[in-house]
C-alpha cells in the first residue's frame, strides 16, 4: 500500500554552511500579524531537543540531527523554508529510531499538515505534496500555501524492498510504532518544534494520507481526536491485518500452477470487461462507472471479446485467452475472505476487489504504467520467498508472515492458510488488535469540530474500495447518518486505481475542501475531480457514496457538467 508518487529528488544546503550569510538577513513576517526572525529561528533549530516528558507516548526523547535549506535540482524552486531532520529515540535500545522530517516555511499560514506513509513505511514521505493533489499547484502545493509540514518513516528504515520491507516486524516497539504509536510521537515532537520556531502554536492541524497513510489518517481521528482539526483519508488500508489475510488467500490462489496471467492476458480481461461494462454509465469512455452493475453482469468464464470467448477452449492454458486456472484465481481476487472465527479486532471478513475492468498490469506507453503494474500484479507469480517482481500484495503477505507472525525469516508464507492458521491463530489475533484501525465511534472527533474526508478509486486492486464502503456504512450505523453527514464525506472515483491510473488518474483539491470546512464552516458542495492520464483535462463530478457519475445523454463527455450523480 503506497502513497502518492514522489516529486523529483531535491538537494539541500546545510544551514551551517551559510550561517554567517543568514545572520545578515532581515526579519520577516509569519502567521498573519505575528512576526519573527526566520533566519535566526532557522539557526536556532539545529540540535534542538524535545524531552521524553513532552511526548505523549513513551520514547527516550527527540533530537534535531540536522537542518537544511530545500532547493530544487532543476525547475521551479520551492518557497523559502528550512527542513529539520529529527530522530526520536526508542525505549527499547534494540528498536530502531523514528526518523522524521519537518518543513517550516518562511511565510507560514499558521497551520500544519502531517503527511502519511505507504506500505510498510520505512521511507520518508514527500513533505511537498499529498495524494491526488492538483497538478496545477505545481511541485510544492503544501509549501506554496504556507503550511508547515511533517512526516516520518514510522519507526524503522527500509532496505532495498522499500515500502514492501517488513523485516522490522521482529521488534515489538517497531511494530507498535508502525501500527500507530509513531503518529502520536511524531505529531507531539512537531508541535513542540513548530511552537518554538514561530513563537506560537499552530492554529489548525491537518492529516493527509493514502493507503497506509489513509489508515493513519483514520487512526489519528479515532485515537487522538483532540489533536486534529481535519483529516483526509485516500484509499485507506484501515483494517490492515485483515487485508493481509486476504493478501494471503489471493497469493495462494495465483501461486497455483497456470493461475498467474501474463500482461497480455490481463489486458484482454480488462478489454472484455470494458466491452461489457463501459457503456453501463451512459457513455463509452474507457472507465467503468457503474461498478455494481458490472460486478453482477460480467463473468470471465462466459465473457467475449470482439465476438470471441475470453475463456480458452477447454479451459487450457494458452496466450490470447484465459485458462480455467486463471479464471478461478481471478474470481478469488474478486471475492471476500471469511474467517473461521472473529479475529482479535472483531473483524469477520475482508471483501473482494473490483477486478473486472480495473488495471491489473499490462504493457503500455504511459509514464504511469510501471507504477500501475507494480501496485497491481507486477510481472511474476507469487512464490516463497516472494521476489520483488511478484505482485505487491504477494510480497506484503510474505513479509508479514515471516516477520510479523512467525518471526522466522525462512518460513514458507504460502504454506500458512489465512483462514485456518492453526498454531499461529493467537499471534494473528494479537496483530489484528494492533493493525486493524476499526473504531467507528468518532464522536469525540466530531465534538471538537473535526472534519473527515474519505475518497477511494473504484479500480483499486491493492486496497479494496468495498472495504472503505463498509467502514463508511459502519460509521453511519454507529453514529447515525445525519451525525456523520455533519462532519464527514466519502467519495468514490470510477477508474482510479491505487495512487495511480492510466485510465483516470485523479486530481482533487481535498486540502482546500477540508480547510474551508474547518475554518469557515463551509461544507463541501459539488466537487469536481479531474483526470491527468486517460484523457488529460477531462472532469467528472466527485460523487458522494453510494452514487456514481452517469452521463446525462448530451453535452461534452469530457466535462463534469454533462454528468449527474446517481445511485443504483
N, C-alpha and C positions, 0 to 999 in steps of 0.2 A: 504494500500500500504506500503509494508515493504521494508526494505533494506536487506543487506547481513546478513547471520547468524553470530551472535557474537561469538568470541572465548571464551574460559573458563574465568571465572572471575579471576581478578588479585587482589593481595593485594598490598598495598602501604605503604612505610615507610615515615612518616613525616620528612621533611628535618630538622626541628628544633631539632629533636631527635638526629641527627648526626652532628650538626653544628660544634662542636669542631673538630671532626674527619675529616670533609670535608675540613676545613680550612688548614689542614696539607697536603692535597694532592697537587700534582703538576699541573701546567697548561698543556693544551693540544691544539692541532690544530683543526681547523674547517674551512669549506668553502675554501678548497684549500690552498692558501698561507696566508690567513687571520688567525691569531691566537688570542686566548683569554683564560681567565681562567674560565673554565666551572664551577668549584666548587664555585668560588666567584660570578659568574653570577647567579648561582642557588640560592645562599643565598640571593642575592640582589633582586631576583624575587618576593619573598614573600612580600605581602601587597602593591605591586606597584599599581599605579592608572593611568587611562587614562582619560583625561578630555573630557567632552562632546564636546568641540570645536575640538577635534581630530577625532571625529566620524562623518561620512558624513550624517547621518540622526539623527533626534532628540532623545536624551537619556538624562539621568542625570549622565552620566559618568560610568566608569567601575572600578572595584577593583579586584585584585587578592586576593581571600579569603583564599587560602591555596596552598602549594606546596608539592609534594610528589615524591618519587623515585619509579618508577614502578618495581615490581618484580613479578614473576610467582609463584602461589601456588604450581605448580608442572610442570615438563617437562622443556623444554628449557627456559632459562632466556632471557628477552628482552635486546637488546643493551643498554648500559649506556645512561640514559636520565633523564629528570626531567619533571614532569607534573604540570602545573598550572591550578587550578580551579578558574574560573573567574565569576563574577556576573556583568551584565550590567543593571544598574538601569533604570526603565521606566520613562517616563514623567508623565504619569497618576499614582498617588500614589496607585490607586486601581488595577493597572495592575500587573501581575507577572513579575519578572525579567527574563532576558535571562541568562541561565546558560550555560557556555561554557567551554570546556577543550582545553588545548594547550600542545602538547607534543614536547619537544625540545631535540633532540639527542646530545650527546657529539660530535660525528663525523657528522657534518652537511654537506650536499651536496650543500647548498646554495639555495635550493628550498623548497617550501611549498605546501602542499596539504590540501584543505578543503574537508572534507567528509560530504555528505548529510545525511539527516534523512530518516524516513519512516513513512507511515501512517499519523496520525495527529501529529507526533513527540512527544514531551513531555518527551522523554528519551534521554540520551546522546548516540550518536552512538559510535561504536568502533573506536578508533583512531589508531588501529593497522593494519587494512586491508581495502579492498574495494570490491565492487561487483565482483563476479566471479574471484577473484584473484587466480592464480595458486597455487594448494596445495603444489607444490614443493618448494614454497617460505616460507613455514612454517607459524607460527602464527603471525609473525611480518613483513610482506612484506614491509611496509612503513618505519619502523624504520631500518630494515636491509639495506635499500638502502640510508639511511641518510636523509630522508625527515623530516622536521618539519611538524606536523600535527595538525589540529584543527577542531572542530565541535561543535554543540550546540543542545539544546533541542528546539530551535526556539522561545523561549519566553514563556514557560509555563511548568509546571511539572505535568505529568500524574499520575492518580490514578491507581487502580487495573486493569483497562481496558488497560493500557499501550498505545500502538500506536493507539488504537481504541477509546481513550478518547477524545471526542470533547467538553467537558464541558467548556473549556476556551473560546468557541465561543461567550459567552455573553459579552466579553470585547473587545471593538473596537481596542485598541492598540495590544492586544494579537492576534486578527485576522489578523491585518496588518503585525505583525511580522511573523506569520506563513505563510502568503501569499507571503512573500518575503523580507520584510523590515529587518528582523533579519539577512539575508545573508550579507547585506552591513555593518550593525553594527558590526557583529562578525568578518568579514574579516578586517575591519579597526582597531579594537582592536588588533587582532592578528598581523597585520602589525607593529603596534607601539611596541608591546612587543617583537616580533621577532627581530626587528631592535635594540632595546635597549639591548637585551640579547647577540646577536652576534656582535654588533657594525657595522652592515652593513645590508642594505635592501636585501630582497630575490631577487635572480636573475630571478627566474621563479615562477609563481603562477598557480597552477592547481586545478580544482574542479572535484571530482568524486562522483557519487551518483547513486542510483537506486530507482525507483518508485517515491515517493515524492522527494527523493534525485535526481532523474533524472529530475524532474520538476525544482528543484532548480538549477541544472547544466545549464539547458536552460535559466533559469531566469537570472543568472549572465552574460551569454553571451549576452542576449537581453538588459538588463538594465544597466549593469556596465561593458561594454566591455573593457574599458581601464585598468581595474583592473586585467584582467585574460589573461594568455597566452595559456591555453588549458583547455578543459572540456571533461569529459566522462559522457554520459547520458545513463544509462541502464534502460530499460523498463520505460520510463518517463511518469508520470501522468501529462503531460503538460497542458491539459485542464481539470483541476481537478474538477471545479464546474459542467461542462458539464458531466463529468464522474459520479459525484454524482447523477445527474438526471437520468442517465442510471441505476445506482445502485437502485434508487427508483423504476423504471419501472420493473427491474428484481425481486426485492424483492416482489413487489405486485403480480407478476406472480407466484412465488414459494410459496407465502402465501395462495394461493387458496387451497381449500380442495383437498387433494390427489395429489397435484402437486409436492411435495418435494420427490425426490427419495432417497432410502436408500443407504448406502455404497455399498451393494451388487449390487443394480440396476445400480449404476454409473459405477461399474466395468464392468458389462455386456455391457453397452453402449460403453465404451472405447474398449472392446474386439471386438464388432461388427464393430466399425469404423476402427480398425486396420485390421480386416479381409477384409474389403472393400478397404482400402486406403494404407496400409503399403507398398505394392509392387509397388505402382504408381511411386516410385522413383528408381525402378530397383532392389531393394533388400528388403527382409523382415528382419527388424532389430528392430522392436518394436517402430519405430519412423515414423511419417507421415512427410515427407519432401516436397512432392508436395501438399501443403496445398490448393492451389486454386482448383486443380482437386478434392480433397476430399470434399471441400465445395460444389462443383457443383454436385457431384455424390452421396454423402451419404445422406440418408433421414431416420431418426429413425422410421418413420411411416411404411416404407416398407422394412427396413433392416432385414437381417437374421444373426443368429449366429449359426454356426455348423448345418446349414440347417433348423433351426427353426426360426419362426418370432420373432423379438425383441419386437414387439407390443403385448400386452396381447390380448387374444381372446375377441373380442367385445369391446376392449379398457378399460376393467375393471381393477381395482387395485388389484394386487397380486404380490407376490415375484416371481423372475425368469423371469420377463418381465417388460415392461414399459407401464403404462396406458396412455390413451389419455390425461389426465390432465398433466401428466409428460412431454409427448412429446410436448404439447403446450407450457409449460413453458420453456423447453429446446430450442425450436425454438425462443422464445422471447429472450433468452440469446444470441442466435446466430445472432440476427438481430439488426439493428440500431434503435435508438430512433430519431424521427424527432420532433423538437419543433414547437409549433403552430405559433411562431414568432421568429425572430432572438433574441438571448439573448443579454444582455448588452455588452458582449465581442464580439459580432458578430457571434458567433457560431450558426449554424442552426441544428446540429445533433451530435450524438455520435455513432460510429459504433458498431456493434455487436462483439462478441468474437469468436475465433476459437474453438468452443466447441467440435466438432467431433474429437475424437482421443486424446483429452487433458485429463489431470488428474483432475477430479472433486472432488477427495477424495474417498479413498477406504481402505479396510483393507490390510495391507502389513507389511513385516518384516523389510523393510529398515529403518535405523535410521532417514532418512529424511521424512518418511511417515507422522508423526504428523504435521510437518511444512507444507507439501504439503496440507494436509487436512484442516488445519487452514486457509490457504490462499486461499482456494477454497470454497467448500460448507459446510465445517465443519460437525456437527452431528445433528443439529436440524433445523427445518424450520424457516423462518423469522416470527417474531412476534413483537408486540408493547406493552411495550418497548422490544427491542431486547436483548435477553440473549447473553452472550459471547460464547455460544455454537452454535449460529446462524452463517450463512455464514459471512465472513469478510465484504463483501460488504453490507450485510443487517445491520450489526451493524454500519457501516460507514454512511449509509443513515439515520438511526435512530438518530445518534448523530448530524449529520449535520442539520436535520430538527428541532430537539428540541432545539439546542443551537445556531446554526448559523442563521437559517432562522426565526423561530418563537420566539426564546429565551423563550420558555415555556417548562420546563422540563417534564410537564405532557401531552404534545401534542402527539396525535396518529400519528406517522410519516407515517404509512401505509394508512392513510386517505387522505394524500396530493397526488394529481395527478401530477406527474412531467411534464406532457405535457400540463396540464391545471391547473396551480397552483392558479388561482383566485386572492384572496386578497394578496397573497404572491409573486406575479409576480415582483413587483418593488424591493423587498428585494433580490430576487433571481438574478435579473439583476445586482444589486449592487455587489453581491458576485462574479458573473462571471467576472466582470471587475477586481476584485482583484485576483481571483484564477486561471483564465484561462490565462496561460502564452503563448500567441499565436502569438506574433510578428514573422514574417518570413523575416524581413529585418535585417540580421546580417552583413551588410556591414561595420559597424564601427568595429565590432569584427574581421572581415576579414582584414580590412585595417591595423589594428595594428599588424597583424600577428597571430591572434588567430587561434587555430585548434580545431575542434569538431569531436568527435567520438560518434556515437549513436549505440546501439545494443539492440535487443529485441528478446526474445524467442517466437516462433510461437504458443506455447502451453500455453501462459499466459491467465488465465481466471480471473484476477483481474484488470489489465490494458490492454486494447486491443492493440494487435500488429497492427491491422488495423489503429488505431488512430495514431500510430507513423509513419506508412507508409504515412498517409495523411499529417502529418506535413512535412515529407521529400518532398513529391510531391509539397506542397505549397511553400516550401523553393526554390525548383527548378523553380517554376513558377514566384516567386518574383524576384529572383536574377539571374536566368539563370543556366542551368545545368553545363556549363563549369566553371562558377564562383564558384558554390557550390563545384564542384569537386576539386577546388584548395585549399580548406581549410576544407572540411568535408567528412565523410564517414558514411554510415548507413548499418549495417549488421543485418540479421535475423538468429536465431539459431533454427532449427527444433527440436521439442521435449522438448525444455527448457521451463519451466513454470515461475512463478513469484518468483524469488530469489532462488528457489529450485525445483528439479525434481528428481523422481526416474527413469524416462525413459532416460533422457540425462541431467545430471547436469553439466552445462557448466563451464569450466575454460578457461580464456584467459588473457594474459598479456597485457591488454589495456593500462596500465600505460607506459610500455616500448614503445609500438607503438606510443603513444601520445608524450612522451618525445623525441624520436628520430625525430619525425616530427617537433617539436617545436625547438629543439636545433641544429639539424643537417640538417634540411630541407629534411629529407628522408621520403617521403610519404609512407603510409602503402602499402606494396606489398601483396603477397599472405599470408593471415593469416590462422592460424590453431586453432581450438577450440577442447578441449579435454573433455571427459566425466569421472566423478568420481563416478557414481552411476549405471546407466543402464548396461553398460559393462565397468567397470573401466579401464581407459587407452586407450580406443578407441578414434580415432580422426576423425574429419571431416574438410573439408575446411570451413572457415568462409566466407560465400558468401555475396558479396555486393548486396543489394536490387536493383532490384527485382529478382535476381537469387537465386537458391537453389541447394543443392548438389545432383547430380544424379550419381548413380553407373555406372561406365564405362562398366560393364559386365564381368570384370575379375579383379583378384587381391584380396588381403586381404580385406574383407569387413569392417575390423576394422581400416583401415589406410586411412588417408585423400588423399593420392596419388591415391587411387582407385576411386576417385570421381571427377567430374567436375562441375563447377557452371553453371547452365542452367536456362534460362528464359522460361516461358510458351509462 
